[in-house]
Amino acid sequence: MNNFTISVPASSANIGPGFDSLGLALDLYLTLTVSENDAWKIYQQSLLLPACNNYTDHFIYQIAQHTATQYGKELPTCCLTIDSSIPLARGLGSSASAIIAGIELANQCCQLHLSKEEKLQLATEQEGHPDNVGAALFGGLVITNYNEDTSVDIYRIDQLNIDMIIFIPQDELKTEAARNVLPDTYSRAHAAQASSIGNVFIAALMNEDYPMAGKMMEKDIFHEPYRAELIPNYAPIKQKANELGAYGTVISGAGPTMISFFPKGTGTQNKQKLQAAFPSYNIQQRKMDSTGLRVEKK
């Protein structure tokens, strides 16, 4: 087995009305350097990664082992050096990136020759919805649908002519807690209105009508009104970003990170102003990753 490196981007899901169906790849990365070894060794080089004392407890190893077993293969022993710039439990797709990395680890080590569609299928079965894993795998902005037969429909937009700023708070928010505040069901009228908002949002994005897209993303009624109370400074961040000319500001995934979309070329100056307004946050200007999963052979 040749040495290789796996790189997987972070992702922001939902983008307002695209609940459990829209994912946006961002230029923060989980990276694995892999070499064959006579025993399993995992070295973690980032404080953003969860502590793990035994390789069998490592989430990426578990996904890789599960994938290999599904295809009747034995996962060879490896040495993994793992680095990450994706914060945990912040709504930036850290688990989705780990799932894609684990599947690709098995794909390379066991020579499974999986297509991207097969990887997406496996990842969605693990994650439960295809938005984050689709973005991490394909890059760009993905619009997805998870069918009852577990197949996945996906459409990709590979360019957005905007600047993006993310607001990362110090505190975590577990996805389970953010899901528990959502209603179990929606009325037909509520669902119809929420879907119409999403439809106009996608149409506006594809026509690069970013003011309309921003207006629609902030009108979401699928999840944002219920999760807002869990997000620190939800209203002040939106208000300040809008004062500075943002098209729209929404919760990133389940939160607590928020993401603002600004006119192209205004991100740098607005990042500085927002950092001054919210000094306890790690505020970053990020770009859309248009490639997704990368594998580099040594």
N, C-alpha and C positions, 0 to 999 in steps of 0.2 A: 504494500500500500504506500503510495506516495504521500508526502506531507502536503497539507492544503490548509487554506484559511476560508472560513465561512463568515460572511458579514450580512447582518439583517438590520434594516432600519426600524426606528420607532414608528408609531402611528397614532393618529388622533381619529377617533371614531365619532359617528353621529353627525357632527357639524350642524347641530341644530335638529332639523326635522328628519334627518336620515337615520332614525333610530335602528340600531343593529343591522344596518345595511350599507352605510357609507363609511369609508375609511380613507385616510389621507396619510401617505408615507412622509416622514420627516427625517431630516439629516442628523439624527442621533443614532448611534449604532451599538448593537451587540456583536462582538467579534470573537470567534473561536479559532485558535491555531491548533491544528490536529496533527499528531504524529503517532505512528504505530509504536507500541510499547509492550513489554512482557507482563505488565500489570496495569490496572486502571489507576491513573493519576490525574487529579484535577487541581489546577492552580488558578486562583482568582486574583485578578489584578486591579479590581475596582471596588471601592467602598459601597458602590451602588448595588452590588450583587448580594443576595442573601447568604448568610453564613451556612456552611454545609461541612459536616465533619466526616461523612462517609459518601463515597461516590454513588452508592446505590440510592441514596436519598436525594441526589441532585436531580432537579426537574428535567434538565436537558438530557441527562443520561436516561431517565425513565422514559421520556418520549422516544429517544433513539432505540432503546431496548424494545419498547412496545411496537414500534414500526418494523424493526427487524423480525420480530416474532410473527407479526401479521403476514409477512412474506416468507415465512419458514426459513429464515436465515439466522445465523449466529453472529452477534455483534462482536467483532474482534476487540481485543484490549487496546486502549489508546491512552495517550497523554494529551489532555486538553489544557490549553492556557486560555482563559476566558477574560475578556475585558468588556466594559459596558459604559456608555454615557447616557443610558436610559434610566431615569429614576423609577424606583418601584412604587406601586400603589399610588400613582399620581395621574392615571388616566392617559398614559402615553404608550400603551400597548406592550409593556415589558413581558407579560406572559405570552402574548402572541409571537413576539420575536423569539422567545425561547422555544416555543413549539415549532416554529419554522426551522430554527437552528437544529433542534433534535431530529426532525424528520430528514433534513439534509445530511446530518451526520450519518444516519443509517443509510441513506441513499448512496453516499460516497463510499462508506466503509464496506457495505455489502453489495455494491455494484447493482443496485436495484433498477437503475435507468428510469426513474420516475419522471413522467411529464409534469409540467407545471399544474395542469388540471388535476392530476392524481395527487400531487402535494397539497393543493388547495382542498381537495376532498378530505384527505387525512387530517389536515390542520383544522378544518371546520368541525369535524367530528370531535376533535379534542377540545376546541374552544367553545363550541356551542352556537356560534354565529360567525359569518365569514368576513365581517368588515375589517377588523384589525389584521387578521391573518392574510386576507386578500391584499391589503395595502403593503404589508411587510414582504409578501412574496412577489408581487407584480410591480410595486412602486406606483407613483402617481396617485390620483384620486380614483378609487374604485367604487362602483355602484353595484351592489350584490343582491342576490335573492337566494334564500335557502329553502329548497323545496321539501315537501313532505317525504319524498323518496330519498332524501339526504343529498341529492345532487345540487350543485351550485351554479347559478347563472351570474356572470360577471361582465361588466362593461368598464372600460378604463379611460380616464381623461389624463393625458400626459403633460398638460401645461396649464398653469394658472398664472395670469399676469398680475400678481398681487404680492405684497409683502405680508409676512406672518410673524406675529409676536406671541410667545407663550408666557404665561404667568404661573410659575411653579412655586407653591407654598411649601413651608417647612413640614407641615403635617401631612400624614398619609390619609387616604380614604379607601377602604376595602371595597371592591366591586360589589360584594354581597350586600353590604350596608346600603350602597347606592341603589341596588335593585330592590331592596326590601321596601323602599318608600314609594315605589311605583304601584299603581292600581293593577289588580289582577285582570280586569277587563275594562274596555271602553265601550261607550254606547255607539250605536251606528252613526249618529250625527257627529259625535266627537271624532270617531275614526275617519269619517269622510272629510271633515274639516282639516284634520291633521295631515291626511294624505294629500289634499289639495295644496296645502302649504308646501309640502315636499315636492310635489310636481312642478309648481312654479319655481321653486328654488333650483331644481336641476335644469329646467329650461333656461333660466337666467344665467346659470353658470356656463352652460354650453354655448350661449350667445355672448358671453363675456359682459353681461349686464350686471356688474358687480354691485352697484347700489341696490338693485332689486334683489339680488341674491342675499345681500346682507340684511335687507329688510325681512326677507322670508326666514332666514336662519334664526333671527331673533323672535320670530312669531311661533316657534315650535311649541306644540302642546302635547307631544308624546311623552317627554321626560323632563325637560328643563324646569317647568313650574314646580315639579315635585322635588327635584334635587337641589333647587336653589338654596333651600334652608340649610343644606349640608355643606355648602361651598363658602368658605370665608371670603368676605368682601365681594360677594357676587355682584351686588348692585353698584357699589362704588367703582369697581373695575370696569364694568360696562359703561357707566356714565363717563368716566374719565377718558376711556378709549374713544367713545363717540364724540366727546368734545374735541378730541385731537383729529377727528376725521375718519375714524374707522368705518368700514362698510358694515361690520357687524362683529359681535363678540359672543362666544358660546362656551359652554363647558366642553372640555376635551374628554371624550369618552364618558366614563362614569365620574370624572373629576378626581381630585379637587383642582387640577390644573385647568386654566381657562386659555382660550386662544382667540386672538383678534386678527382680523383681516383688514389690511390697510392698502391704499393706493400705492402702486409700484413706485419705489424711490423715496417713500416717506418713512420707511421702517426704522432706519438708524436714528434719526432725530427723535422719533416718537418713543423708541425704546428708552432713550436716556431720560425723557420726561416722565415716562411711566415708572422707571426704576426709582426716580426721585420721589414720586408720589406714593410708591409702595416699596419702601426700602427693605422690608423683611422678606420679600419675594425674590426668587431667582428668575429674573426676566430676561428672556433670550429672543433674539431675532433668528428665525429658522427658515430654511428653504424646503421646498418639496423635493423629496428623493424620487427620481423618475426611473430608477433601475430596479429597486427591490433587492431580493436575495442575490448575493454575489458569491461565487466560489472561485478561488484562485489556487491553482496547483503550484506547488513549489518545485 
